Amino acid sequence: MNNFARVCIAFVLALLPVLGVQGVAGAHAVVISTSPAGWAVLGTSPAEVSLTFSEPVELGLATVRMLGPAGDTITTAAPAHAAGRPEVLVVAVPRALSDGTYTVNWQVTSADTHPVHGAFVFSVGQPSTSAALPAPAQTHTSADRAVTLSYGLARWLSFAGLALLAGAAFFVVWCQTGPAVGRRVRVLLASGWWSLLAATVLVLLLYGPYATGRPLTAAADLSLVANTAGTRLGLAVLSRLLLLGLVGVVLLRFLRRADESEATDRQRRRRGAAVLGTTSVLALTWSAASHSGAGDLAWLAVVADAAHLTAMAVWLGGLVVVGVVVRSADALAMRVAVPRFSQVALVSVLVLVATGLFQSWRLVGTPSALIGTSYGRVLLGKVAVAAVLLALGALARRWVQRHYGFPVVSPSDRRRAARGPGDRQVRRFGAVVVAEAVIAGLVLGLTAVLVGTSSAAAELAEREQAAEVAQPVPGEPVIADFDTGGAAGRGKIAVVVAPGASGGNEVHLAVLDERGRQKDVAEVGATLSHPERSPAPLTVPLRYSGLPGHYISDALSLPVSGRWDMSLKIRTSDVDEANVHVSVGIP
């Protein structure tokens, strides 16, 4: 069994320990407390509104918007950090607020660069009796499909550009013989540099609309670009642009002098180290603004992620170069360059396995997370595609060993080495390499998807938080999705039972569309039942408040405390109807 086969087996076995350990990565920023508290009724107008998060948040793209009882926007100061507390976001309220219920919508960028948003409400004097019930769905909208697709393509192009640039550069300084740099390789180097430059600019322009839920046209908003530049991702992208400028100057200088003389072994090692070092520094601009930059062991995770990306770029980019060289290089050049790259590929795979295992442990952690989260499923897909890539790599390595790995001792060996493999055999090898390069592009695509997907640990933590919120808390809103199946039949319904005590209560129902806007429907009905104390469901008498999608029951008497089950009927047309069940708590 050769070394490459052992690496392939290790690649599969390396995943097994992941199923038995717990990850340590943190989740997104979560609101721990607000001031005023949610659903609080204040005697006087507050001078400021503050939110305390579970981790530091950035100000670059942070927004806090306050809506009044009639849905009007209340002018506030720009968000700021509390003195010495980067996890606390403060917004000053410049004028006294009149009596009524106010909604505070907020949006921040988490430490892993993913946008997080939500809402809470409070009242001054007394709650509004006719205002629409606010809900978290009425906050900031997610990025539309055009922005999401464009931003994803820009991320993929940035990875592809890095792979072309780093792979071609390392192949030139480490693998090839002779001073000449072929025209095709020069084209690959230039394509990699320009692709990475263009993709980096696109990421800078598109991240603002992606994080704030604005349309694609907002990419031209210079103020939004300036705000993006103040975020962790913005600083990383600007650093990448600066590094690319320096790399471009060095690349031009190298290509002008590359044909002067053949490099010595010392120069080859020095140049190889310089290419790897530069690629690693470029890779850090991704790692520092990704999942790796947040949570415990962040410094080690950033280093591991940068090493992972560097190994991937050198290997996958080198595959493209080999696919070009095997059709144009002579037998002697191939006898030296191809085996050298085969060794590079082997080392790259070892690095990918080690760093991938660490990342999987940190960002996934448990067996259920692998198949129960979006991140885990995409990761499994990437592993499956990478396994196919490794299998093709094993075939390519066997071909290299067969045609270039034999010792040159006898005159016939020298003639065989000078002659090289036949054209037909080279074409077969080239076909395998091209297939590897195509699959490598898919691996880069899945990598780009992983970068834009919440980590499994974060997704599970959010589910746990949602489950806690879903427990019936007296006086707190309960929100549920509905789908009547018809046109525009999806939305949310929010319920508040106030004050949430045994005896007389007031029920508020708010029907919202998918974008969180108030939605009128044909009919809304509700019943309440107690699993132990209610012999039959109690009908909740609802009246239309006059505002779209808002219904009120003025005097509902609940005789006993405990957990009550509410059945809601939502009808959006004559034939489209859905039933939703939620729980409300009465102490």
VOGU-3710 file (C-alpha; in Angstrom, 3 decimals, decimal comma):
1> mnnfarvcia> 0,000/0,000/0,000  1,536/3,342/-1,090  1,565/6,544/0,939  -1,229/8,178/-1,034  -3,574/5,254/-0,388  -2,775/5,479/3,314  -3,661/9,171/3,249  -6,973/8,377/1,538  -7,825/5,866/4,274  -6,751/8,345/6,940
11> fvlallpvlg> -9,042/10,928/5,365  -12,043/8,689/5,960  -10,984/7,469/9,397  -10,224/11,004/10,521  -13,924/11,786/10,471  -14,781/9,094/12,999  -13,488/10,882/16,122  -15,701/13,842/15,206  -18,714/11,737/16,085  -17,650/11,363/19,675
21> vqgvagahav> -16,551/14,810/20,789  -18,264/18,065/21,579  -17,417/21,213/19,644  -16,328/24,372/21,383  -17,231/27,085/18,890  -19,549/29,829/20,021  -22,844/30,808/18,437  -23,994/34,141/17,020  -24,400/37,187/19,193  -27,526/36,784/21,330
31> vistspagwa> -29,313/39,525/23,254  -28,937/38,859/26,976  -30,898/41,871/28,200  -32,372/45,153/27,047  -33,067/48,459/28,711  -35,968/49,093/28,859  -36,816/45,435/29,323  -39,067/43,757/26,798  -42,783/44,478/27,412  -41,916/46,822/30,286
41> vlgtspaevs> -44,271/49,730/31,049  -42,302/52,847/32,042  -43,609/55,794/34,007  -41,394/58,278/32,130  -39,708/58,437/28,734  -36,256/56,733/28,662  -33,186/58,815/27,792  -31,606/55,906/25,905  -32,171/52,350/24,718  -29,478/49,721/25,226
51> ltfsepvelg> -28,965/46,089/24,255  -26,478/43,743/25,927  -25,211/40,882/23,736  -23,459/37,608/24,553  -20,317/38,745/22,697  -18,853/42,002/21,324  -20,708/43,375/18,291  -19,543/45,759/15,588  -20,863/49,239/14,923  -20,096/49,364/11,185
61> latvrmlgpa> -23,422/48,011/9,927  -25,346/48,110/13,213  -28,757/49,768/13,073  -31,373/50,401/15,742  -34,759/51,684/14,558  -37,594/52,740/16,867  -41,220/52,731/15,749  -43,938/54,634/17,558  -47,498/53,498/18,453  -48,798/54,515/15,014
71> gdtittaapa> -45,924/52,857/13,145  -44,034/56,135/12,661  -40,237/56,209/12,894  -38,812/57,861/16,013  -35,563/59,726/15,353  -32,691/58,425/17,496  -28,944/58,925/17,678  -26,517/56,578/15,914  -25,703/53,318/17,757  -22,628/53,429/19,980
81> haagrpevlv> -20,826/51,163/22,415  -21,176/51,732/26,135  -17,942/52,953/27,696  -15,521/50,030/27,887  -18,210/47,493/26,942  -18,131/46,460/23,248  -20,908/43,952/23,896  -23,378/46,735/24,829  -25,077/48,779/22,100  -26,557/52,139/23,201
91> vavpralsdg> -28,859/54,480/21,293  -29,751/57,881/22,749  -33,389/59,035/22,521  -33,192/62,806/21,889  -36,786/63,710/22,769  -39,425/62,666/25,260  -41,707/59,902/24,074  -45,467/60,212/24,356  -47,568/57,511/25,969  -47,963/54,300/24,021
101> tytvnwqvts> -46,148/51,140/22,871  -42,826/51,367/21,001  -41,040/48,775/18,894  -37,229/48,636/18,779  -35,824/46,847/15,700  -32,103/46,069/15,799  -29,534/44,529/13,492  -25,854/43,856/14,219  -22,974/41,875/12,759  -21,881/38,909/14,828
111> adthpvhgaf> -18,225/38,048/15,478  -18,335/35,450/12,690  -19,520/38,224/10,286  -23,063/36,823/9,990  -25,884/39,375/10,386  -28,165/38,965/13,401  -31,402/40,879/13,974  -34,423/40,997/16,242  -36,881/43,276/18,068  -38,447/44,043/21,421
121> vfsvgqpsts> -41,194/46,358/22,653  -41,806/48,601/25,647  -44,464/51,101/26,639  -44,442/54,585/28,138  -47,320/55,526/30,425  -49,665/52,761/29,327  -49,655/50,233/26,449  -51,348/51,167/23,190  -54,714/49,428/22,885  -55,081/49,879/19,155
131> aalpapaqth> -51,515/49,574/17,913  -50,505/46,584/15,817  -48,770/43,903/17,810  -45,013/44,052/17,089  -43,090/40,868/16,455  -39,489/39,905/15,651  -40,585/39,101/12,104  -41,227/42,818/11,608  -37,551/43,659/11,906  -34,893/43,680/9,219
141> tsadravtls> -35,494/41,500/6,188  -32,954/38,952/5,022  -30,987/39,548/1,849  -32,971/38,947/-1,314  -32,058/36,146/-3,692  -30,163/38,341/-6,147  -27,903/39,675/-3,391  -27,405/36,235/-1,826  -26,544/34,651/-5,181  -24,212/37,484/-6,189
151> yglarwlsfa> -22,445/37,470/-2,839  -22,047/33,684/-2,986  -20,600/33,841/-6,510  -18,166/36,552/-5,416  -16,965/34,337/-2,545  -16,512/31,386/-4,926  -14,606/33,543/-7,407  -12,309/34,759/-4,634  -11,418/31,184/-3,656  -10,922/30,205/-7,307
161> glallagaaf> -8,709/33,246/-7,896  -6,578/32,459/-4,863  -6,201/28,837/-6,006  -5,144/29,840/-9,524  -2,712/32,468/-8,273  -1,148/30,425/-5,465  -1,181/27,094/-7,329  0,414/28,501/-10,471  3,004/30,527/-8,534  4,056/27,582/-6,371
171> fvvwcqtgpa> 4,237/25,271/-9,395  6,535/27,741/-11,190  8,978/28,245/-8,318  8,926/24,709/-6,900  7,943/22,116/-9,482  9,018/23,178/-12,941  12,529/22,915/-14,346  14,266/25,558/-16,406  13,912/29,329/-16,151  11,170/29,784/-18,760
181> vgrrvrvlla> 7,612/30,432/-17,655  5,287/29,252/-20,423  2,626/31,480/-21,926  -0,194/29,311/-20,580  1,147/29,461/-17,042  1,554/33,232/-17,345  -2,099/33,434/-18,365  -3,098/31,363/-15,309  -1,063/33,611/-13,002  -2,626/36,754/-14,463
191> sgwwsllaat> -6,122/35,234/-14,420  -5,745/34,251/-10,774  -4,588/37,727/-9,742  -7,290/39,607/-11,652  -10,018/37,176/-10,566  -9,061/37,525/-6,923  -8,903/41,316/-7,233  -12,327/41,546/-8,894  -13,919/39,122/-6,429  -12,492/41,014/-3,449
201> vlvlllygpy> -13,970/44,288/-4,696  -17,331/42,576/-5,256  -17,324/41,159/-1,724  -16,655/44,638/-0,340  -19,558/46,084/-2,337  -22,041/43,260/-1,733  -21,515/42,537/1,961  -23,420/45,666/3,026  -26,638/44,761/1,128  -26,231/41,121/2,219
211> atgrpltaaa> -25,913/41,991/5,902  -28,616/44,670/6,009  -31,233/43,070/3,749  -31,076/45,848/1,148  -31,498/45,267/-2,609  -28,670/44,704/-5,079  -28,709/48,369/-6,146  -27,510/49,322/-2,649  -24,059/47,995/-3,618  -23,483/51,392/-5,261
221> dlslvantag> -24,261/53,247/-2,014  -20,892/54,713/-0,983  -22,061/55,356/2,578  -22,945/51,677/2,928  -19,528/50,717/1,531  -17,897/53,031/4,068  -19,864/51,396/6,875  -18,835/47,968/5,578  -15,187/49,044/5,701  -15,554/49,514/9,463
231> trlglavlsr> -16,560/45,886/10,088  -14,292/42,913/10,712  -14,936/41,605/7,202  -14,433/45,035/5,670  -11,041/45,470/7,319  -10,018/41,981/6,176  -11,075/42,709/2,591  -9,227/46,039/2,548  -6,120/44,271/3,865  -6,491/41,708/1,080
241> llllglvgvv> -6,652/44,469/-1,529  -3,458/46,024/-0,154  -1,690/42,659/-0,190  -2,849/41,990/-3,750  -1,322/45,279/-4,847  2,031/44,260/-3,382  1,733/40,766/-4,860  1,020/42,237/-8,291  4,206/44,339/-8,190  6,331/41,386/-7,081
251> llrflrrade> 4,708/39,109/-9,662  5,490/41,473/-12,519  9,087/41,808/-11,379  9,494/38,055/-11,060  8,053/37,282/-14,498  10,375/39,810/-16,127  13,419/38,137/-14,566  12,221/34,525/-14,516  13,703/33,693/-17,923  17,201/34,989/-17,116
261> seatdrqrrr> 18,651/31,885/-15,422  17,598/28,633/-13,873  17,048/28,780/-10,107  19,381/26,934/-7,772  18,014/24,583/-5,112  18,515/27,296/-2,500  16,628/29,847/-4,578  13,887/27,319/-5,234  13,417/26,685/-1,503  13,466/30,403/-0,721
271> rgaavlgtts> 10,962/31,229/-3,443  8,732/28,328/-2,456  8,712/29,521/1,148  7,923/33,066/-0,033  4,930/31,865/-2,085  3,601/29,742/0,793  4,093/32,596/3,258  2,315/35,100/1,009  -0,542/32,669/0,379  -0,889/32,074/4,121
281> vlaltwsaas> -1,079/35,813/4,812  -3,730/36,194/2,117  -5,604/33,225/3,582  -5,635/34,943/6,976  -7,844/37,674/5,480  -10,532/35,002/5,059  -9,891/33,146/8,302  -9,928/36,203/10,558  -13,385/37,165/9,224  -15,068/33,771/9,325
291> hsgagdlawl> -16,378/31,168/11,798  -12,775/30,629/12,933  -12,469/34,172/14,264  -15,213/33,672/16,868  -15,554/31,510/19,952  -13,036/29,650/22,072  -9,576/28,808/20,689  -10,086/31,475/18,041  -6,351/32,086/17,512  -5,680/28,394/16,911
301> avvadaahlt> -8,753/28,097/14,696  -7,625/31,056/12,562  -4,184/29,506/12,072  -5,677/26,101/11,225  -8,176/27,635/8,816  -5,442/29,632/7,056  -3,309/26,484/6,725  -6,352/24,614/5,378  -7,029/27,281/2,768  -3,352/27,532/1,795
311> amavwlgglv> -3,032/23,777/1,268  -6,260/23,715/-0,709  -5,143/26,599/-2,941  -1,705/25,125/-3,675  -3,139/21,687/-4,431  -6,253/22,598/-6,397  -4,606/25,469/-8,277  -1,663/23,221/-9,086  -4,050/20,692/-10,628  -5,110/23,294/-13,186
321> vvgvvvrsad> -1,470/24,029/-14,014  -0,661/20,340/-14,438  -3,659/20,003/-16,731  -2,076/22,718/-18,908  1,556/21,599/-18,658  1,045/17,917/-19,554  -0,091/18,971/-23,022  2,716/21,413/-23,726  5,848/20,441/-21,776  8,538/18,096/-23,013
331> alamrvavpr> 9,203/14,674/-21,535  12,210/15,814/-19,468  10,322/18,718/-17,910  7,373/16,479/-17,081  9,658/13,848/-15,522  10,768/16,436/-12,962  7,716/18,697/-12,571  4,930/16,110/-12,330  6,535/13,958/-9,595  7,373/17,105/-7,638
341> fsqvalvsvl> 3,757/18,215/-7,784  2,661/14,723/-6,762  4,659/15,154/-3,552  3,148/18,616/-3,060  -0,336/17,125/-3,436  0,441/14,458/-0,840  1,610/17,006/1,738  -1,382/19,230/0,959  -3,787/16,352/1,599  -2,131/15,626/4,948
351> vlvatglfqs> -2,536/19,276/5,971  -6,149/19,312/4,770  -6,979/16,187/6,788  -5,406/17,503/9,996  -6,915/20,994/9,803  -10,252/19,707/8,511  -10,542/17,362/11,468  -9,901/20,217/13,892  -12,425/22,466/12,156  -15,052/19,706/12,147
361> wrlvgtpsal> -14,574/19,109/15,857  -14,861/22,803/16,606  -17,721/23,780/14,291  -19,785/20,566/14,257  -19,009/18,557/17,368  -21,774/15,960/17,620  -23,143/13,185/15,356  -26,609/14,747/15,250  -25,130/18,057/14,087  -23,641/16,423/10,994
371> igtsygrvll> -27,022/15,460/9,588  -29,274/17,758/11,592  -27,847/21,148/10,569  -27,309/22,932/7,273  -23,591/23,336/7,987  -23,192/19,646/8,779  -24,996/18,537/5,610  -22,910/20,853/3,405  -19,778/19,595/5,157  -20,781/15,991/4,457
381> gkvavaavll> -21,299/16,934/0,814  -17,859/18,506/0,685  -16,312/15,396/2,266  -18,043/13,158/-0,300  -16,831/15,285/-3,226  -13,336/15,485/-1,716  -13,298/11,674/-1,414  -13,924/11,423/-5,173  -11,126/13,943/-5,698  -8,795/11,829/-3,579
391> algalarrwv> -9,668/8,716/-5,546  -8,781/10,452/-8,806  -5,627/11,750/-7,156  -4,677/8,182/-6,255  -5,059/7,161/-9,913  -2,939/10,110/-11,014  -0,255/9,300/-8,459  -0,102/5,679/-9,602  0,361/6,917/-13,181  3,204/9,205/-12,079
401> qrhygfpvvs> 4,909/6,384/-10,176  4,606/4,032/-13,154  6,004/6,445/-15,739  8,391/8,602/-13,720  9,124/6,710/-10,525  11,475/4,034/-11,921  15,240/4,343/-11,334  17,392/5,288/-14,331  20,235/2,775/-14,331  20,606/1,033/-17,671
411> psdrrraarg> 20,836/2,580/-21,138  17,279/1,387/-21,817  16,116/3,225/-18,677  17,748/6,396/-19,951  16,102/6,008/-23,348  12,728/5,380/-21,683  13,154/8,438/-19,467  14,147/10,632/-22,413  11,252/9,331/-24,493  8,640/9,637/-21,755
421> pgdrqvrrfg> 5,136/8,190/-21,884  3,316/8,049/-25,192  0,858/10,664/-26,379  -2,099/8,394/-25,700  -0,966/7,779/-22,128  -0,388/11,503/-21,574  -3,881/12,252/-22,846  -5,352/9,763/-20,393  -3,380/11,330/-17,563  -4,490/14,772/-18,711
431> avvvaeavia> -8,131/13,654/-18,704  -7,810/12,510/-15,092  -6,205/15,808/-14,109  -8,920/17,825/-15,874  -11,570/15,791/-14,034  -9,758/16,567/-10,777  -9,728/20,273/-11,633  -13,473/20,294/-12,373  -14,270/18,521/-9,111  -11,890/20,912/-7,352
441> glvlgltavl> -14,079/23,785/-8,576  -17,055/22,086/-6,925  -15,069/21,731/-3,684  -14,336/25,458/-3,793  -18,047/26,124/-4,326  -18,980/24,067/-1,278  -16,272/25,873/0,685  -17,842/29,196/-0,273  -21,244/27,880/0,875  -19,761/26,776/4,215
451> vgtssaaael> -18,271/30,224/4,772  -21,715/31,765/4,321  -23,536/29,175/6,460  -23,965/29,399/10,209  -21,794/26,857/11,980  -23,514/23,752/13,298  -22,768/24,813/16,862  -24,346/28,219/16,245  -27,422/26,686/14,595  -27,959/24,247/17,462
461> aereqaaeva> -27,540/27,038/20,009  -30,116/29,129/18,160  -32,524/26,188/18,176  -32,076/25,771/21,919  -32,725/29,469/22,410  -35,808/29,275/20,193  -37,055/26,281/22,179  -36,662/28,247/25,394  -38,537/31,184/23,895  -41,252/28,837/22,675
471> qpvpgepvia> -42,093/27,840/26,238  -45,199/29,748/27,351  -44,230/32,750/29,470  -47,092/34,813/30,946  -47,537/38,096/29,129  -44,891/37,307/26,495  -45,726/36,989/22,757  -45,921/33,587/21,105  -45,162/33,455/17,374  -45,919/30,631/14,944
481> dfdtggaagr> -45,658/30,093/11,175  -48,636/29,228/9,009  -49,106/28,119/5,410  -52,577/27,975/3,918  -51,202/26,583/0,663  -52,626/29,249/-1,600  -51,049/32,234/-3,296  -49,221/34,347/-0,702  -50,484/31,889/1,871  -47,390/31,857/4,085
491> gkiavvvapg> -46,829/34,093/7,062  -46,639/34,335/10,835  -49,185/34,855/13,553  -48,274/36,426/16,888  -50,330/36,050/20,068  -50,203/37,934/23,361  -52,424/37,185/26,354  -52,185/40,102/28,801  -51,713/40,359/31,680  -51,414/36,571/31,481
501> asggnevhla> -53,050/35,771/34,815  -56,064/33,741/35,880  -59,234/35,790/35,553  -59,828/38,555/33,007  -57,357/38,804/30,136  -56,982/40,627/26,846  -55,873/38,713/23,727  -54,065/40,341/20,805  -53,532/38,487/17,495  -51,363/39,898/14,711
511> vldergrqkd> -51,192/38,285/11,245  -47,985/39,029/9,320  -46,761/38,125/5,844  -43,393/36,497/5,065  -41,614/39,860/5,157  -43,063/40,736/8,560  -45,636/43,247/7,325  -49,205/43,391/8,635  -51,442/41,174/6,551  -55,208/41,177/6,150
521> vaevgatlsh> -56,793/37,747/5,836  -60,328/36,541/5,195  -60,878/35,070/8,658  -59,135/34,421/11,968  -60,554/32,238/14,726  -59,191/31,020/18,055  -60,078/28,575/20,812  -58,393/27,821/24,138  -58,276/24,524/26,000  -56,577/23,260/29,137
531> perspapltv> -55,150/19,733/28,818  -56,354/18,790/32,327  -58,969/21,282/33,589  -60,947/22,305/30,496  -63,719/19,860/29,473  -64,191/21,585/26,112  -62,409/24,293/24,099  -63,286/27,876/24,992  -64,079/30,087/22,030  -62,084/33,332/22,003
541> plrysglpgh> -64,360/36,168/20,795  -62,235/38,276/18,423  -62,975/41,651/16,885  -61,119/43,436/14,119  -59,163/46,374/15,562  -59,273/48,447/12,390  -55,566/47,913/11,662  -54,498/45,336/9,041  -54,249/41,826/10,472  -54,825/42,896/14,091
551> yisdalslpv> -57,569/41,257/16,206  -58,472/41,807/19,869  -60,482/39,968/22,487  -61,279/42,508/25,217  -62,428/40,368/28,134  -61,421/36,725/28,149  -61,843/34,962/31,475  -59,465/32,059/32,158  -60,584/30,279/35,335  -57,440/28,253/36,080
561> sgrwdmslki> -53,692/28,743/35,757  -51,186/26,562/33,924  -50,432/25,860/30,317  -53,285/26,541/27,890  -53,322/25,298/24,306  -54,577/27,788/21,727  -55,859/26,587/18,361  -55,788/29,246/15,633  -57,584/29,078/12,302  -56,283/31,331/9,521
571> rtsdvdeanv> -58,212/31,522/6,246  -56,648/33,556/3,422  -59,326/32,835/0,767  -62,554/30,926/0,333  -60,661/27,615/0,109  -57,182/28,220/1,583  -57,054/27,597/5,301  -54,535/26,509/7,944  -54,684/25,535/11,619  -51,883/26,461/14,008
581> hvsvgip> -51,428/25,389/17,626  -49,499/27,424/20,227  -49,248/27,392/24,023  -49,785/30,277/26,432  -48,900/30,335/30,106  -51,128/31,520/32,939  -49,426/31,596/36,388
//
